[in-house]
Amino acid sequence: MKAGVLFLFSALAAGTTFAAQDELKTMMATSTIQINASTNETNLACGIKSEKEIDAERLKQKSAIIKDSGLSEAAYDKIYAESSATSKASWSRTSSANKKLACQQVKP
């Protein structure tokens, strides 16, 4: 009986650990996608990269994140689109002087 209870407890604990690891992977993937989208919008706004360059990089990033995290393509696209829209809106509210300053700070 003790062995059965111990086995059940171990199995439940392992399941919780795997669930926590999956949740952590999803959180990390979400943060990475948000950072990528924001960085890409900054690169566009500052003229650092072209839309074509960013699209090529985004496809590579998307493939890697989906592979590593297990996120679906639809989930990736949704997170990226929302983050990109937020970044675009932020840039549209930024004054010309602040845009210039921000671009000077990020240009290589």
C-alpha positions in Angstrom: 0.0 0.0 0.0 2.8 2.4 0.9 4.5 1.7 -2.4 1.3 2.5 -4.3 0.8 5.8 -2.5 4.4 6.8 -3.0 4.2 5.9 -6.7 1.0 8.0 -7.1 2.6 10.9 -5.2 5.7 10.7 -7.4 3.6 10.6 -10.6 1.5 13.6 -9.5 4.7 15.6 -8.6 6.3 14.7 -12.0 3.1 15.8 -13.8 3.1 19.1 -12.0 6.8 19.6 -12.9 6.1 18.9 -16.5 3.2 21.3 -16.5 5.3 24.0 -14.9 8.0 23.5 -17.5 5.5 23.8 -20.3 4.1 27.0 -18.8 7.6 28.4 -18.4 8.4 27.6 -22.0 5.2 29.4 -23.1 6.0 32.4 -21.0 9.5 32.6 -22.3 8.3 32.2 -25.9 5.7 34.9 -25.4 8.3 37.4 -24.0 10.7 36.6 -26.9 8.0 37.2 -29.5 7.0 40.5 -27.9 10.6 41.7 -27.8 11.2 40.6 -31.4 8.0 42.5 -32.5 9.0 45.6 -30.6 12.6 45.5 -31.9 11.4 45.0 -35.5 9.1 48.0 -35.3 11.9 50.1 -33.9 14.2 49.0 -36.7 11.5 49.9 -39.3 10.7 53.3 -37.6 14.4 54.2 -37.4 15.2 53.0 -40.9 17.8 50.4 -39.6 16.3 47.6 -41.6 13.9 47.2 -44.5 10.5 45.5 -44.3 11.9 42.7 -46.5 14.9 42.1 -44.1 12.6 42.1 -41.1 10.2 39.7 -42.7 13.0 37.3 -43.5 14.3 37.5 -39.9 10.8 37.1 -38.4 10.2 33.9 -40.4 13.5 32.4 -39.0 12.6 33.6 -35.5 9.1 32.2 -35.8 10.3 28.8 -36.9 12.8 28.5 -34.1 10.4 29.7 -31.4 7.6 27.3 -32.6 10.1 24.4 -32.6 11.6 25.2 -29.2 8.4 26.1 -27.4 5.7 24.0 -29.0 3.6 27.1 -29.6 1.2 26.8 -32.5 1.7 29.0 -35.6 -1.6 30.7 -34.9 -0.5 31.5 -31.3 2.8 32.9 -32.5 1.0 35.0 -35.2 -1.5 36.4 -32.6 1.2 37.3 -30.1 3.4 38.9 -32.7 0.5 40.9 -34.3 -0.6 42.2 -30.9 2.9 43.2 -29.9 3.6 44.8 -33.2 0.4 46.8 -33.1 1.3 48.0 -29.6 4.7 49.1 -30.7 3.4 50.9 -33.8 0.9 52.7 -31.6 3.6 53.8 -29.2 5.8 55.1 -32.1 2.8 57.0 -33.5 2.4 58.8 -30.2 6.1 59.6 -29.8 7.2 63.2 -30.7 9.6 63.7 -33.5 12.3 64.8 -31.1 11.9 61.7 -29.0 11.8 59.5 -32.1 15.1 61.0 -33.2 16.7 60.5 -29.8 15.5 56.9 -29.6 16.7 56.1 -33.1 20.2 57.6 -32.3 20.4 55.3 -29.3 19.6 52.1 -31.2 21.4 52.7 -34.5 24.6 50.6 -34.8 
